[in-house]
Amino acid sequence: DVKVTQSSRYLVKRTGEKVFLECVQDMDHENMFWYRQDPGLGLRLIYFSYDVKMKEKGDIPEGYSVSREKKERFSLILESASTNQTSMYLCASSFVRSTFNEQFFGPGTRLTVL
Amino acid sequence: DQQVKQNSPSLSVQEGRISILNCDYTNSMFDYFLWYKKYPAEGPTFLISISSIKDKNEDGRFTVFLNKSAKHLSLHIVPSQPGDSAVYFCAASERGADGLTFGKGTHLIIQP
């Protein structure tokens, strides 16, 4: 079974703090993704990576950066957290040769910025 | 511009009846379509998929129908059960692409 784990289920941070969200997958997937989910807005792609040290901006990259130093690990960084970044953050991974591009998701991190 | 649209934010269905969730898309390059199910405080889980060369795919209580000419797909759940209460996301991808484009989701509520 594919397993995608995220470092925290719940996180509370203060405005201006630097926040690190970590994601690890154990299926040797090439692709990894970070989304945020907000009510009424669905899943919005922040960044994705198709290889180590490679990254591509998604639909809403402003205020975020990412790091992929190892194939199994993809980190999302909020350089200076703001209240509008309060959200559910979801990490996903996929196999590059998957026909349907099926993505496997982690359990999510509920981030609250005060 | 939204390429995958789920126009019903919520849907309420009685237990035992059929649930029909709809999804429309605008990008004619989409070749693969997937449905994900999401419970609160959990990540989405893959439910069922369909290729553009098919018009129907069935897996137990779940059936997905694809109408390419109308750029429309639907997920049928028969019979609906309380555990089906969740948010359902429609997603699509192009052949050769690495990502999925998601709809905004439909919250399905199964009433006893």
Interface residues (C-beta under 8 A of the other chain):
Chain A: V4 R9 N31 F33 G40 L41 G42 L43 L45 F48 Y50 L90 A92 S94 V96 T99 F100 N101 E102 Q103 F104 F105 G106 P107 G108 R110
Chain B: Q6 P9 Y32 L34 Y36 A41 E42 G43 P44 T45 F46 S49 S51 F89 S93 A97 D98 G99 L100 F102 G103 K104 G105
